[in-house]
Amino acid sequence: MSLKWKWLAVFAAAALALGACGQSKQTAGTEKESSNQTAVEKQEKPKEEEKTENEKEEAEVDYAGAFSEALAELEKAKQGGAVDFGKVESIYKEKLQSLVQKRDAEFEDTLDQHITNALAAGKDGSLEPLVVKQIFDKLMQKVFYTTIKHEFTEAEEHWANKEEVKEELKEAKTFYAILQSTVEKRDAAYGTKLVDAINGAFAQMEQAVQNDDALSFALGKQVVDKTLMKTFYLASGALPHGYAAKAAAAAKENAEEAKVEQAEGWAFYQSVYPYMKRHAAEEADYILKQFDLQTDVKTLDPKAVNHAFVRGWAKVALHEYEESKENWGQDKSVITALEGALFINMIEQDIKTLLGDKAYTDLNEQATRYLEAAKAKNKAEGDKWLPQIEAALQQVIEKAK
């Protein structure tokens, strides 16, 4: 193994260990969906004065411009040009690092360490510039994604102050604008309507603020969050256009290109790994191992990666329905019922491939009926549909083994 791949193997192995220690907080950020935050989460928030000052500082930074400028410099490697890593490091340290560090502190992550190390390795030649570009690009996308989640949480915590809520929502949309091109690429590749779903959810949230409807806001937030998660899944492990498939195909002809695509899959996967890890640890870690640069890319099995994703998301969906049942009659029951439906939607094409179109249509209809029952607090109706959903998801898990 050459020096550059040895370095990235160590990098990826460290990510596995560090990602595991931070997964509980990350999951909390995606799963604590009611507007009432726990006392511990509230205690972790900065003081109001510090928060206001930080937000003023953040508002003055053009994150999209800085990100674009750094990527443009890193992109020179694609045409065989020399990358000015000193310039990229300066852009990162002066304009982006503070945001990364804030999200690291909030979600118990280590992205700043990974990005800083990758840029240093690109500078000293121990890591291929194109690999550095993928790590920087996709890990910064995770930062923007978790910042959207941060803004949503802030909005819910300050729900009584509608002007502040509107500002938080505006900030979330600003960060989503940076990610939109990634979403658009998946729509083009898979014929999905992810951009439309996210735009519709943001419109719903804006209307919810006007109507003082906290539940509607929370449901819109779920659609944005899980649609972005679906984007990262489609980019990394879906067939036929995910980077697991691309890396495996490239490995037959160009090992260097395959390693770059393996690294790209690994970096995309970081945005969803902590969520899956909590409820499907075996599948989550298997996928991470496949993308790890210690794994010979020639042995990367895209079908096995895809099936692990399918089993993992099905298990996550089952957990959401369990949460819904346990919290019946509360807003959380409705929210987790929607989450379950969104995770089913996440693997729509996979379910059709494994079980047929009708099986997916039936399952989607059952999930819709259950969500309606949860909203209406109609327990008899909910009890009618939930066993059918659970049985179908178990069938998906068995078929994906």
N, C-alpha and C positions, 0 to 999 in steps of 0.2 A: 504493500500500500504506500503510495507516494506521500510526501510530507503534508501536502495540502489536504489530502483526504484523512490522514491521521488526525490533523487538527480539528476538522469538522466532526470526525467520529467522537472525539473527546467533547466537543461542543454539544453534540446531540445527546450524548450520554448524560452530561451534566443537566441538560434540559429535562430529561426524564426524571432525575432525582429531585430537581428543584420544582418541576411542574407538579409532582405528586404532593409536595408539602404545601403548595399554594392552591390545590384544587378545591378544598372545602370552601374557601372564601370566594373563589370565582363562581362556584356553583351557587353560593348564597346570593351573589349578585344577580344571577339569572333566575333564581327560583323564588326569592322573597318578593312575591308579586303584589301583595296587597299594599295599600297606601300607608298602612300602619307598620312602620319599621320597628325592629326589635330594639330594646334598650341598649344592647351591646353595639349594634350598628350605629345608633345615634351617638354613643359615646366616642366612637371612632372618628366622627366627623370633626373637622376643625372648628374653632370658635367662629362666631358670626363675623367678627371684625376681620379675622384672617381670611375667611372665605371670600368676603367682599373684596379685599385687597388682591387676593389671588385671581379672582375673576376679572378684575380690572386689568391685571397684567396679561392674562390669557387673551382677553379681547383685543389687545394691541398687537398680537402676533398673527401673522398671516401663515397659518399652518399649511394650508393647501399650497401656497406659493413656495414655502420652504421645502416641503415634501417634493414638489414637482422639480424644483431646482436641483435638489440632491439626486433624484432619480435620473434627471437628464445627464448629470455628470457620470453617474454609474453606468448609464446606458451606452456610453462611448465604448465600453468593453465589447459590446455586441458587434460593433463594426471593426474590432481589432485595434481601437485607439487606446491611448494611455489615459487612465482615470486619475484625476487629481484627488487622491484620498484626503489630503490635507484640507482641501476645499469642502469636501463632504463632511469631514469631522467638524469643521468650523460651523457649517450650517446646522449640523445636528446639535452641537453643544450650545450654540447661541439661541436657537429658535425652537428646537424640538425636545431636547433632553428633559427640560423641566416638566413638560406634559407627561413624558414617559415615566419619569420618577414618581409623579403624583399617582398615576394609575398603578404603578408597581406597589406603592404604599397602600393604596385602597384595596387592591385585589391580591395582595401578597404574591406578586409576580417578580420576575427577574429579567424583564425585557431590556432594560437599560444595560445591564451587564452583557447580555447576548449581543445587542447592537454595537455597543462600544468595542467588544472583543472582535466582532466580525470586521468592523472598519479597521481596527488595528492590524488584523491578520491580512486584510487586503493591502494595507499600506506596506507591510513588510514582506509581502509576496508569499506568505505561507497559506493563503487561501485564494482560489481563483476569483477574479473580479466579478464574473457573472454569478457565482454562488453568493458572494457578498451582496450583490444587488438584490438577489431574491430574498435573502434573509432580512436585509434592511426594509425592502418593500413590504413584504408580507407581515413582518412583526410590527411595523408602523401601522399597517392596516388593522392589526389587532388593537393597537393603542387607540385608534380612531373609533373602532367598534366599542371598546369598553368605555370610551368617553361618552358615546351616545347613551350607553346604559347609565353612566354616572349622571348625565343631565336629566334623564328620566327620573332617577331616584331623587335628585334634588327637587324636581318639579313636584313630585308626590309629597315630599317632606314639607314643602312650603305651599301646599295646595290652597290655603286660605288667602294667600297673596297672589291674586290672579295675574298681576303685571309681572311678577317674578316668574311665575309658571310659564307665561308666554315667552319670556326671555330665555328660559332654560330650553323650551321646545325649539325656539329659533336656533339656539346654539347646537342642539342635537341635529337639526336639519343641515346646518353648516358642515358638521363633521360627516354626515351621511353623504353630502355632495362629493366629498373626497373619495368615498367608496363606490359611488354609483357606477363608475365605469367597470368595476369588477363585477357588479351585479348584471350590468348590460351584457358583458361577455358570456355569462352563464345563460342568459335569456337567448342569446344568439346561438349558442352551442346546443341547447336542449329544447328550444321552443317553449320555454316557460314564460311566465308573466310576473317575475319577481319584482321588477321595477314598479309595475302597476300596483302590486299588492302593498309595497312599502309606501308609495305615494298615497294610496287610499287610506292606509293606516294613519299616516301623518294628518290627513284631512279629518279623519275621525277624531283624532286626539285634539286637534284645534277646536272642533265643534264641541267636544266634551268639556273643554275649558270654558267655553262660552255658556254651556248648559250646567256648569258645576256638577258634572257627572263623573265622579272619580272612578267608578267601575268601567265605564266606557273608555276612559283614558287608559286604565290598566290593560284592557283588552287590546286596544290599539298598540300599546307598547309591546305586548306579546307578539303581535303580528310583525312588527318591525324587527324585533330581536330574533325570532325564530326564522324569519325569511332571510336575514343575514346569515344565520347559522346554516340554513339550507344552501346559501351561496357558497360558503366555505366548504361544505360537504361536496357539492357538485364539483368544485374546483379540485378537491383533493382525492376523493375516493369513489365517485360515481363512475359508471360505465356509460359510454365509452370514452369520455373526454376528460376524466380526472387525471391528475398527475401521476397516480399510481400506474394507470394504463399507459400514459405517455412515456414514463420512465422505462417501463418494461419493454415497450416497443423500441425505444431508442437504444436500449442495452444490446440489442441484436446487431447494431451497426456502429454505434458511437458511444463508447463508455463514458467519455467526458460529458457529452450532452446528457446522457442518462443520469449521471450524478447531479447535474444542475437541476434536472427536473425532479429527481428524488428529493433534493433539498427544498425545491419549491413546494412540493407536496407536504413535506414536513412543516414548513413555515406556515402554510395555509391551515394545516391541521391544528396548530397551536391555539387557534381561536375557539375550537370546539372540544378539544381533548378534555379539559377540566370538567365540563358538563357531563360528557359520557362516562368519564372515570368514576363518578360518584355512584352511578347506577348500573354500569356495565364495565367493571374494571378489567375483566379478562379481554373483552373486545377492544377496549380503549388502548390497553398496553400492547396488544398484538399489532394494532395499526401503527402505533408509535414506533414499535420495533421494526416494522417493515420500511418505514420512512427513514429510520436512523441510518446515518452514513456508515455505520459499522456493518450494516447489512449489505452484502454483495448485491448490487442492483440487478444482476442477472438472475437472482433468485427471487426477486420481488414478484409476488403473485397478485395481480390486480383483481382477479375474481375473488380470491380469499380476502383481500382487503375490503372489497365491496360488500361481501357477505358479512364480514365483521361489523361494518358500519350498519347494515340492515338489522342485524341482531341487536346491536347496541341501541339504535334509535327505537326499535320496537320495545326493548326493555325499559328505556326511558319513558316511552309513552305509557307503558303499564304502570310505572311509578306515578306518573301524573294522574292517571285515573284512580289509583289507590288514594292519592292525596285528595282528589275530588270527593270520593266516597266518604273519607274520614271527616271532611269539612262541609258536609252537605248542609245547605241552608245558608251558608256564609258566602261572601264574595269570593273567597279563596277557592271554593268549590267550582264556581263558574270559570275563574281564571285558569285553574289547572285542567278543567274539562277542555277549554280552548287549547291549552298547551298540548294535551294529548292528541287532539285533532291536528294540530300543526306538525307534530312529529310524525303522524301518519302521512300527512301531505308531503313531508320531507322525503319519504321513500316511496312516493306514489309510483314512479316508473318501475322501481325495483319490485314492488308488490305485484304490479301487472305482469312483469316478466316471470316471477316465481309462481303466482297463483292464477293469473289471467285477469283480463280487464273487468269482468263481472265481479270478481272477488274484491277488487279495489273499490268498485262502485258501491257495492253493498256495505263494505266497511266504512267508507266515507259517509254514506247515508246514516249508518248507525251512529257514527261519531257526531254528526249534525243533530240527530234526534236527541242524543244524550245531552249535548250542550244546551239545546232548547229546554230540556227537562230541568237541567241545573239552574238555568235562568228563571224558570217558572217555579222552582222549588217543588216540583212534582216528583216525589220520591218513587211512587209506584211506576211512573214512566221511566225514570232513571234506572230503576232496578230491572226493568224489562230489557233495556238496551245494553247495559254494562257487561253482563256475562257474554253476550254475543261479541262485543268488542274485544274482550279479554281472550276469548277462544280464538278469534281470528288472528290476533297478534301472536299468540302462542304458535299458531300454525305458521305464521311468517317466520318466526324464530327457528322452528324445526326445518322448514324448507331452505333456510339460508345456512344450514350447517354443512 
